[in-house]
Amino acid sequence: MNNLSYFIGGRALYENASLHIKPKDKIGLVGANGTGKSTLLKIINGDFQPSSGDIQKAKDCTIGFLNQDLLSYLSEDSILDVALEAFKDTLKLQDEIDATLKLMETDYSEEVLHKLAHLQDQFEANEGYTIKAKAEEVLEGIGFNTKDLNRPLKTFSGGWRMRVMLAKLLLEKPALLMLDEPTNHLDLPSIQWVENYLKGYEGAVVVVSHDQDFLDNCIDSVVEVTNESLIQYSGNYSFYKEEKKERMEIQQNAYENQQQMIKQTEKFIERFRAKATKSNQVQSRVKALGRLDRVSEVVDNNVSVNFKFKFSQKSGRDVVVLDHVSKAYGDLVILKNTTVRIERGDKIALIGANGKGKSTLLRILSGTEPVEGKSEQGFNVIKSFYAQHQLEALNINNEIIQEMVQAGSDKSETELRGVLGCFLFSSDDVFKKIKVLSGGEKSRVALAKTLISEANFLLLDEPTNHLDIQSVNILIQALEQYEGTFITVSHDRHFIRGVANKIWYIENHEIKEYPGTYDEYVEWQAKNQDSVAAKVKSEPKAKVENKKKDVPPSETNQAKKDLKKKEQELTLIEAEILQIETKKKGLEVEMASPEVFADADKLQKANQKYLQFKQKEETLNLKWESLVEEIGLLQEVLS
């Protein structure tokens, strides 16, 4: 990209910006919200045309672009078939081979035989016999069960469909792979798998992400979008932070020195302007000031914030106690006879793969989800629950400051403006209507409301979703200063590392606790895995073989019946999920219509219905995952 400029109205996103992407570069594209990171990717992809400047691409440069627009893609094909579309040339060869084999039933000519041999050589050169295995490996790596692979794409939620599109792009192996917030729809194990894949990726990668650990683990340079320019740093995100700090110090010193020189020059001009003997010197210095290349003052985006939390009452020592608690949705077991305690001052991160019931556990702890067993809230506990549906619960016709006032705290407008300032809403920003805010801005408003609630126990479900790096760092500072108790579900390791003093995870339907920081937990987990691997390796082969017991005929017959029943249940659930998704889409259209949008009552009713469908869909998805697992086990018994 040479001297690239791009304007939106009268505002320049880029002006004379240049960037050279070389083969095998792994670039993290960073910058504050609104600086034009996603726009730059669209310009490179050819979706937008620059106002001036040019983009040159090598003849063999293919581009793969993962962006949020792909969420709307639907297909009747299975996710395996959608992923296999990455090998369209190889699949075309397979069709030609099949057609040639059909022709050979009636035509044995040497010409046809030669054509078949040529096609088969091409197919083998394209590694056609391994493409299915490759597609399965990538899909399973980013979180799909083996039994998911033949399920139609359209029956999956938007986040899971985005995973399929990511798999397809990874399999296509374009010369330049561009990923816009790829971790938004991935759980922690899937994020780590993608990191490892990108490390060994043969082409160039440009990734926009707010996940600092993800950037650290898979990029080797950073390009910052700032002041309408592209500034490159050679190193990962941690290197960029240190290097930028040094550059800012140098720039600030240069700015201050220049300002001192300008003041001295202006004093000289003012002092001797009227003296004829000094006129030449005065004119010379006036011209020098006019030609001066001015150094900009440093604007530090790394805001340090000071939150003043106040509680109307302090909680007792026990905040929540779950005693032999069980939770299931029909045959789908989430928790079974589990006991755990949250004490005052605990700062807990609940981690793990999707589908384990983390959000369900948060609702159990909040007291909104019925359970078997004993669930007790402690003395003087005041709760506040933050989840993604809090964004939909914001009154879109309110200004930001109105929304904060109506949150019910006793804070004055000045205090509320101070809190909003911490969340990057300054001066006139507080008078913006909720309906014009971006997803990230709405998240910041909803989080600010949660933190001013005077609650001494916070439940935070994916609070970093939609937040940029700067906003995540602000949230970490807020929670470090928070003297109450909280539990958070998150896949952002930088965030977890910054706030948690305990780690929870769900294993075998029980809540397990590691009493330490995230880094300590990772080290402990690695030691455990090494120990288990060593034990398995040393176990005699005969002993392992003896574990495979013959299944009696009576059990085989029962397994066949159970399998048929489970498969029928799965079909019904898939139909129900599809029906709910259709209803959700209808409600989305309804809520966007001017008639409903302008009527607060109608909008609230429609929103309540939408949330009910969303919760039901989540329950059905969990049940679907459990059924797929059970079907897989039954198929193993019968194989």
C-alpha positions in Angstrom: 0.0 0.0 0.0 1.5 3.3 -1.1 0.4 6.7 0.1 -3.1 5.4 0.8 -5.8 7.9 1.8 -9.4 7.1 2.7 -12.0 9.7 3.8 -15.4 9.2 5.4 -17.2 12.5 4.7 -14.7 15.1 5.6 -12.8 12.9 8.1 -9.6 11.1 7.1 -9.2 7.6 8.4 -5.9 7.3 6.5 -3.8 10.0 4.8 -0.7 9.0 2.8 -0.3 5.8 4.8 2.0 3.0 3.5 2.5 -0.6 4.4 4.3 -3.6 2.9 3.1 -7.1 3.8 5.7 -9.7 3.0 5.2 -13.5 2.6 5.0 -15.2 6.0 4.4 -12.0 7.9 2.3 -12.4 11.0 0.9 -9.0 11.7 -1.4 -7.8 14.5 -3.4 -4.7 13.5 -4.1 -2.6 16.6 -5.6 0.8 17.5 -8.4 2.4 19.3 -12.1 1.8 18.2 -13.0 3.9 15.3 -9.5 4.4 13.9 -10.3 2.2 10.8 -8.8 -1.3 11.4 -11.7 -3.2 9.9 -12.0 -0.6 7.1 -8.3 -1.2 6.2 -8.9 -4.9 5.8 -11.9 -4.2 3.5 -9.8 -1.9 1.4 -7.1 -4.6 1.0 -9.9 -7.1 0.2 -11.2 -4.7 -2.5 -14.6 -4.1 -0.8 -13.8 -0.4 -0.4 -11.8 1.8 -2.9 -9.2 4.2 -1.4 -9.7 7.9 -2.0 -6.1 8.1 -3.3 -2.9 6.1 -3.4 -2.6 2.5 -4.7 -2.5 -1.1 -3.6 -0.3 -3.5 -5.5 -0.6 -7.3 -5.2 1.5 -10.1 -6.5 -0.1 -12.1 -9.3 -0.3 -15.2 -7.2 -1.7 -13.4 -4.1 -4.9 -15.0 -3.0 -6.8 -13.4 0.0 -9.0 -15.0 2.6 -11.0 -12.6 4.8 -12.9 -13.6 7.9 -15.3 -10.9 9.1 -18.5 -10.5 10.9 -20.5 -10.3 7.7 -20.1 -14.1 7.3 -22.4 -14.6 10.3 -25.4 -14.3 7.9 -24.2 -17.2 5.6 -26.6 -20.1 5.6 -26.5 -23.5 3.8 -28.3 -26.8 3.6 -25.0 -28.5 3.2 -23.3 -30.2 6.1 -20.5 -28.3 7.8 -18.0 -30.9 6.5 -19.2 -30.2 3.0 -19.0 -26.4 3.5 -15.4 -26.8 4.8 -14.5 -29.0 1.9 -15.5 -26.2 -0.5 -12.0 -24.9 0.3 -10.8 -27.7 -2.1 -13.1 -26.8 -5.0 -10.5 -27.5 -7.7 -9.7 -31.0 -6.2 -13.5 -31.7 -5.8 -13.9 -30.7 -9.5 -11.2 -33.3 -10.4 -13.1 -35.9 -8.3 -16.3 -35.2 -10.3 -14.3 -35.5 -13.6 -12.8 -38.8 -12.4 -16.3 -40.1 -11.5 -17.7 -39.1 -14.9 -14.7 -40.7 -16.7 -15.2 -44.0 -14.8 -18.9 -43.9 -15.8 -17.8 -43.4 -19.4 -15.5 -46.4 -19.2 -18.5 -48.7 -18.7 -19.2 -48.3 -22.4 -15.9 -46.8 -23.8 -12.6 -48.7 -23.4 -10.6 -46.6 -25.8 -7.0 -45.7 -25.0 -7.9 -42.0 -25.1 -10.3 -42.4 -22.1 -7.8 -44.6 -20.2 -5.1 -41.9 -20.7 -7.6 -39.2 -19.6 -8.4 -41.1 -16.4 -4.7 -41.7 -15.6 -4.0 -38.0 -16.1 -6.9 -37.0 -13.8 -5.9 -39.4 -11.1 -2.3 -38.1 -11.2 -3.6 -34.6 -10.8 -5.9 -35.7 -8.0 -3.0 -37.4 -6.1 -0.7 -34.3 -6.7 -3.4 -32.2 -5.0 -3.5 -34.6 -2.0 -7.1 -35.4 -2.9 -7.2 -38.5 -0.8 -6.4 -36.6 2.4 -8.7 -33.5 2.0 -11.6 -35.0 4.1 -9.2 -35.9 6.9 -7.7 -32.4 6.8 -11.2 -30.8 7.0 -12.2 -33.1 9.9 -9.0 -32.2 11.8 -9.5 -28.5 11.5 -13.3 -28.6 12.4 -12.6 -30.7 15.4 -9.7 -28.5 16.4 -11.9 -25.4 16.6 -14.5 -27.2 18.8 -16.8 -29.4 16.8 -17.5 -33.0 17.9 -16.9 -35.7 15.3 -20.7 -36.4 15.2 -21.4 -32.7 14.4 -19.7 -32.9 11.0 -22.7 -34.1 9.0 -25.2 -31.7 10.6 -26.4 -28.9 8.2 -24.7 -25.6 8.6 -28.0 -23.7 8.9 -29.0 -25.5 12.1 -26.0 -24.0 14.0 -26.1 -20.7 15.8 -24.2 -17.7 14.3 -21.1 -18.2 16.5 -20.7 -21.8 15.4 -21.3 -20.9 11.7 -18.5 -18.4 12.0 -16.2 -21.3 13.2 -17.1 -23.2 10.0 -16.2 -20.2 7.9 -12.9 -19.9 9.8 -12.2 -23.6 9.2 -12.9 -23.2 5.4 -10.5 -20.2 5.2 -7.7 -22.1 7.1 -8.1 -25.0 4.7 -8.0 -22.7 1.6 -4.6 -21.5 2.8 -4.6 -18.2 1.0 -1.4 -16.2 0.5 -2.8 -13.6 2.8 -5.2 -14.5 5.6 -7.1 -11.6 7.2 -8.9 -12.3 10.5 -11.2 -9.7 12.1 -11.8 -10.6 15.7 -11.5 -14.4 15.2 -11.6 -15.2 18.9 -15.0 -13.6 19.5 -16.8 -16.9 18.9 -14.2 -19.3 20.2 -13.8 -20.9 23.6 -10.4 -21.2 25.3 -9.3 -24.6 23.9 -10.3 -23.5 20.4 -8.4 -20.2 20.7 -5.3 -22.2 21.7 -5.7 -24.5 18.7 -6.0 -21.6 16.3 -2.9 -20.0 17.8 -0.9 -23.1 17.2 -2.2 -23.4 13.6 -1.3 -19.8 12.8 2.2 -20.2 14.2 2.9 -22.8 11.5 0.8 -21.1 8.8 2.8 -20.9 5.5 1.2 -17.6 4.2 1.0 -14.1 5.6 -1.6 -13.3 8.3 -3.1 -10.0 9.4 -5.3 -10.2 12.5 -7.4 -7.7 14.4 -8.1 -8.9 18.0 -8.6 -7.5 21.4 -7.2 -10.7 23.0 -3.7 -9.7 24.0 -2.5 -13.3 24.7 -3.7 -14.4 21.3 -1.7 -11.6 19.7 1.4 -12.4 21.7 1.2 -16.1 20.8 0.7 -15.9 17.0 2.1 -12.6 15.6 5.7 -11.4 15.0 5.0 -7.7 14.2 2.4 -5.1 15.1 0.9 -2.3 12.9 -0.8 0.4 14.9 -3.5 2.5 13.2 -3.0 6.0 14.7 -3.2 9.6 13.6 -4.3 8.6 10.1 -1.1 6.6 9.7 0.2 3.0 10.0 3.1 2.6 12.4 5.0 -0.7 12.3 6.7 -2.4 15.3 8.9 -5.6 14.9 7.8 -7.9 17.7 4.7 -9.3 19.4 2.1 -7.4 21.4 4.1 -7.3 24.6 7.2 -6.0 22.7 4.9 -3.3 21.0 3.7 -2.1 24.4 7.3 -1.6 25.7 8.6 -0.2 22.4 5.7 2.3 22.1 6.3 3.5 25.7 9.9 4.3 24.8 8.9 6.0 21.5 6.4 8.1 23.3 9.0 9.2 25.9 11.3 10.2 23.1 8.5 12.0 21.2 7.4 13.8 24.4 10.9 15.0 25.1 11.3 16.2 21.5 7.9 18.0 21.8 8.8 19.8 25.0 12.3 20.8 23.7 10.7 22.2 20.5 8.0 24.1 22.5 10.8 25.7 24.6 12.6 26.7 21.4 9.4 28.1 19.9 8.7 30.2 23.0 12.3 31.6 23.0 12.0 32.4 19.3 8.6 34.1 19.8 10.0 36.2 22.7 12.9 37.3 20.5 10.5 38.3 17.7 8.2 40.2 20.0 11.1 41.9 21.7 13.0 43.1 18.6 10.1 43.5 16.2 10.2 47.3 16.3 14.0 47.7 16.1 15.2 48.4 12.5 18.7 47.0 13.3 17.2 43.6 14.1 14.6 43.4 11.3 16.6 40.9 9.2 17.1 38.6 12.2 13.4 39.0 13.2 12.2 38.2 9.6 14.6 35.2 9.4 13.2 33.7 12.6 9.6 34.3 11.6 10.2 32.4 8.4 12.0 29.6 10.3 9.0 29.2 12.6 6.7 29.0 9.5 8.9 26.2 8.0 9.2 24.3 11.2 8.1 20.7 11.1 6.2 20.6 14.4 6.4 17.6 16.7 3.0 16.4 18.0 2.3 16.2 21.7 1.9 12.6 22.9 -1.6 11.5 23.6 -1.4 8.5 26.0 -4.4 6.1 25.4 -3.3 3.9 28.4 -5.7 5.5 30.9 -5.2 5.0 34.6 -8.5 5.1 36.3 -9.5 5.4 40.0 -12.9 3.9 40.9 -14.5 4.8 44.2 -16.7 1.9 45.0 -19.0 2.2 48.0 -21.2 -0.5 49.5 -24.2 0.2 51.6 -23.4 -3.0 53.5 -20.6 -5.6 53.7 -21.5 -9.2 53.0 -21.0 -12.0 55.5 -18.0 -14.4 55.2 -20.0 -16.8 53.0 -21.4 -15.2 49.9 -23.0 -18.3 48.2 -22.9 -22.0 49.3 -23.9 -24.8 46.9 -24.4 -28.1 48.9 -24.8 -31.3 46.9 -26.4 -29.4 44.1 -27.5 -31.1 40.9 -28.8 -29.5 37.7 -30.1 -31.3 34.5 -32.3 -30.5 31.6 -34.0 -33.8 31.0 -31.2 -36.3 30.1 -28.7 -33.5 29.8 -26.7 -33.3 33.1 -24.9 -30.1 33.9 -24.0 -30.6 37.6 -24.3 -33.7 39.7 -24.1 -33.7 43.5 -21.5 -30.9 43.6 -20.5 -28.8 46.6 -18.7 -25.5 46.5 -18.4 -22.2 48.5 -17.8 -18.6 47.5 -16.3 -16.5 50.3 -16.1 -12.7 50.7 -13.1 -11.4 48.7 -13.0 -14.3 46.3 -12.3 -13.2 42.7 -13.1 -16.2 40.6 -12.6 -16.9 36.9 -14.8 -19.7 35.6 -13.1 -21.2 32.6 -13.4 -24.1 30.1 -14.9 -25.2 26.8 -18.3 -24.1 25.6 -21.2 -26.4 26.4 -20.0 -27.3 29.9 -22.7 -25.2 31.6 -20.7 -22.1 32.7 -23.6 -19.6 32.0 -26.0 -22.0 33.7 -23.8 -22.1 36.8 -23.8 -18.3 36.9 -27.6 -18.3 36.9 -27.6 -20.9 39.7 -25.3 -18.7 41.8 -27.5 -15.7 41.1 -30.6 -17.6 42.3 -32.5 -17.4 39.0 -32.0 -21.1 38.0 -33.8 -23.8 40.1 -31.7 -26.7 41.3 -31.8 -29.9 43.2 -29.9 -29.7 46.5 -29.1 -26.7 48.7 -28.3 -23.3 47.3 -27.9 -20.6 50.0 -27.1 -16.9 49.7 -25.0 -15.5 52.5 -25.8 -12.6 54.9 -26.1 -9.1 53.5 -25.3 -10.2 49.9 -26.3 -7.7 47.2 -25.9 -9.1 43.7 -25.5 -7.6 40.3 -25.5 -9.7 37.2 -23.8 -8.6 33.9 -24.5 -10.7 30.7 -24.8 -9.9 27.0 -28.6 -9.5 27.3 -27.9 -6.4 29.5 -27.0 -4.7 26.2 -30.5 -5.4 24.8 -32.0 -4.2 28.2 -30.6 -0.7 27.8 -33.3 1.9 26.9 -32.3 2.9 23.4 -34.1 6.2 23.6 -32.2 7.3 26.7 -29.0 9.4 26.7 -26.1 7.7 28.4 -26.2 9.9 31.4 -30.0 9.3 31.7 -29.4 5.6 31.6 -26.9 5.9 34.5 -29.2 8.1 36.6 -32.0 5.6 36.1 -29.7 2.7 37.3 -30.9 3.6 40.9 -27.6 4.4 42.6 -27.3 7.4 44.9 -24.5 9.0 42.9 -24.8 12.6 41.8 -24.6 13.5 38.1 -21.0 14.7 38.6 -20.1 11.4 40.2 -21.8 9.5 37.3 -19.9 11.6 34.7 -16.7 10.7 36.6 -17.5 7.0 36.2 -18.4 7.4 32.6 -15.1 9.2 32.1 -13.3 6.1 33.4 -15.2 4.2 30.6 -14.0 6.7 28.0 -17.2 8.7 27.7 -16.0 12.3 28.1 -17.7 15.8 28.0 -20.5 15.7 25.5 -20.3 12.0 24.9 -22.5 11.4 27.9 -25.4 13.0 26.0 -25.3 10.5 23.1 -28.4 8.3 22.7 -28.0 4.6 23.4 -29.4 3.8 20.0 -26.4 5.4 18.2 -23.8 3.5 20.2 -21.6 0.7 18.8 -21.6 -2.8 20.4 -18.4 -1.9 22.4 -19.9 1.4 23.6 -23.1 -0.3 24.8 -21.0 -2.9 26.6 -19.1 -0.1 28.4 -22.4 1.6 29.5 -23.8 -1.8 30.8 -20.6 -2.5 32.7 -20.6 1.0 34.2 -24.2 0.4 35.4 -23.2 -2.9 36.9 -20.2 -1.3 38.8 -22.3 1.6 40.3 -24.9 -0.7 41.6 -23.3 -0.8 45.1 -23.5 -4.6 44.8 -21.0 -6.5 46.9 -21.2 -9.6 44.7 -20.8 -9.3 40.9 -21.6 -12.1 38.4 -20.0 -11.3 35.0 -20.7 -13.4 31.9 -18.1 -12.7 29.1 -17.6 -9.0 30.1 -14.8 -8.4 27.6 -16.9 -9.3 24.5 -17.1 -6.3 22.2 -14.5 -4.4 24.2 -11.2 -3.1 22.7 -7.9 -3.6 24.4 -8.0 -0.2 26.1 -11.5 -0.9 27.5 -10.4 -4.4 28.7 -7.5 -2.8 30.6 -9.9 -0.3 32.2 -12.2 -3.1 33.3 -9.2 -4.9 34.8 -8.2 -1.8 36.8 -11.8 -1.4 38.0 -12.0 -5.0 39.2 -8.6 -4.8 40.9 -9.9 -1.9 43.0 -13.2 -3.6 43.7 -13.3 -4.8 47.3 -16.3 -7.0 47.0 -16.6 -10.5 45.6 -17.1 -11.6 42.0 -17.1 -14.5 39.6 -16.6 -14.1 35.9 -16.9 -16.3 32.8 -14.2 -15.3 30.2 -12.0 -16.8 27.5 -9.6 -13.7 27.6 -6.5 -15.0 29.4 -5.0 -11.5 29.8 -8.2 -10.4 31.6 -8.3 -13.6 33.8 -4.7 -13.2 34.6 -5.3 -9.6 35.7 -8.3 -10.1 38.0 -8.6 -13.7 39.3 -7.3 -15.2 42.6 -9.1 -18.5 42.1 -9.9 -20.6 39.1 -13.1 -22.7 38.7 -13.8 -25.3 36.0 -16.5 -27.9 35.4 -15.3 -31.5 35.1 -17.3 -34.7 35.2 -20.4 -32.6 36.2 -18.6 -31.2 39.3 -17.2 -27.8 40.0 -13.5 -28.0 40.6 -11.4 -25.2 42.2 -7.8 -24.3 41.8 -6.9 -21.9 44.7 -4.4 -19.6 42.9 -3.8 -17.3 39.9 -4.3 -18.3 36.2 -0.6 -18.6 35.5 -0.2 -21.0 38.5 -3.2 -23.0 37.3 -1.7 -23.4 33.8 1.6 -24.6 35.3 -0.2 -27.0 37.6 -2.4 -28.3 34.7 0.7 -28.9 32.5 2.4 -30.9 35.3 -0.7 -33.0 35.7 -1.0 -33.7 32.0 2.7 -34.7 31.8 2.2 -37.0 34.8 -0.9 -38.7 33.2 0.9 -39.1 29.8 3.9 -40.7 31.5 1.6 -43.1 33.4 -0.2 -44.2 30.2 3.0 -44.6 28.3 4.4 -46.9 31.0 1.2 -49.0 31.4 1.7 -52.5 29.8 -0.1 -52.9 26.5 -1.8 -56.1 27.7 -3.3 -54.2 30.6 -4.8 -51.6 28.2 -6.2 -54.3 26.0 -7.8 -56.0 28.9 -9.9 -52.9 29.6 -11.8 -53.5 26.4 -14.4 -56.0 27.6 -16.8 -57.9 25.3 -20.3 -56.6 25.4 -23.0 -59.3 26.0 -25.7 -59.7 23.2 -28.4 -58.4 25.6 -26.5 -55.2 26.0 -25.9 -54.9 22.3 -29.7 -55.1 21.6 -30.4 -52.5 24.2 -27.7 -50.3 22.8 -29.3 -50.5 19.3 -32.7 -49.5 20.8 -31.1 -46.6 22.7 -29.3 -45.4 19.7 -32.4 -45.3 17.6 -34.3 -43.4 20.3 -31.4 -40.9 20.8 -31.2 -40.3 17.0 -35.0 -39.6 16.9 -34.6 -37.2 19.8 -31.7 -35.5 18.0 -33.8 -34.9 14.9 -36.7 -33.4 16.9 -34.3 -31.1 18.8 -32.6 -29.9 15.5 -36.1 -29.1 14.1 -37.0 -27.2 17.3 -33.7 -25.2 17.3 -34.4 -24.2 13.6 -37.9 -23.1 14.5 -36.6 -21.0 17.4 -33.9 -19.4 15.2 -36.7 -18.5 12.7 -38.8 -16.9 15.4 -35.8 -14.9 16.7 -35.1 -13.6 13.2 -38.7 -12.5 13.0 -38.5 -10.7 16.3 -35.3 -9.0 15.2 -37.1 -7.6 12.1 -40.0 -6.6 14.3 -37.8 -4.8 16.8 -36.1 -2.9 14.0 -39.4 -1.7 12.4 -40.2 2.0 13.0 -43.5 1.2 14.6 -42.0 -1.0 17.4 -38.7 0.9 17.6 -40.5 4.1 18.5 -42.8 2.5 21.1 -41.0 1.7 24.3 -43.7 -0.7 25.6 -43.9 -2.7 22.4 -40.1 -2.8 22.2 -39.8 -4.1 25.8 -42.4 -6.8 25.1 -40.6 -7.9 21.9 -37.3 -7.9 23.7 -38.6 -10.1 26.6 -39.9 -12.6 24.0 -36.5 -12.5 22.3 -34.7 -13.2 25.5 -37.0 -16.2 26.3 -36.3 -17.7 22.9 -32.6 -17.1 23.4 -32.6 -18.9 26.8 -34.6 -21.8 25.3 -32.2 -22.0 22.4 -29.2 -22.2 24.8 -30.9 -25.0 26.7 -31.6 -27.0 23.5 -28.1 -26.5 22.2 -26.7 -27.9 25.5 -29.1 -30.9 25.2 -28.1 -31.4 21.5 -24.4 -31.5 22.5 -25.1 -34.1 25.2 -27.2 -36.3 22.8 -24.4 -36.2 20.2 -22.0 -37.4 22.8 -24.3 -40.2 24.0 -24.9 -41.3 20.3 -21.1 -41.4 19.8 -20.7 -43.7 22.8 -23.4 -46.0 21.7 -21.9 -46.2 18.2 -18.6 -47.1 19.8 -20.2 -49.9 21.8 -21.9 -51.3 18.6 -18.8 -51.0 16.3 
